[in-house]
Amino acid sequence: MRLAVRSAWIADNMRRLGSGAFYHLAYAAYQVEPEVLRMLRSGAPVQGRIDVYYVTDGKGVHIADGEIVAVHWFPEFIRIHFMIGKLYIDEMGEMIDWPESQYLVLGGNPAPREPGA
């Protein structure tokens, strides 16, 4: 799963907390790609790897990866709890095209990990 943030302060918070810390991001239901929303609502296991991107002007910069701990449902939004893995903020992680849409949570394969990461 790929998660996007649009606020640079989130990257700063994650940097301060560091690898191994727990963090959460919340998204309105309309910001979650419909297929991902269906999968989550079906009761499928939610644990797994995520990648976090800082998105601006249609580009996403890979700022961190992590492991999902839990997903909490609320009437209008979801909150994804995860443990921060590797941070890429200071080394300018991979840049990708982020679809021009309202979706900030996308399915698909996370970025490949470097050997030993």
Beta strands, then each sheet from edge to edge (+ up, - down):
strand 1: 2-5
strand 2: 22-28
strand 3: 48-56
strand 4: 59-73
strand 5: 77-87
strand 6: 95-97
strand 7: 105-106
sheet 1: 2+ 5- 4+ 3- 1- 7+
sheet 2: 2+ 5- 4+ 6-
end
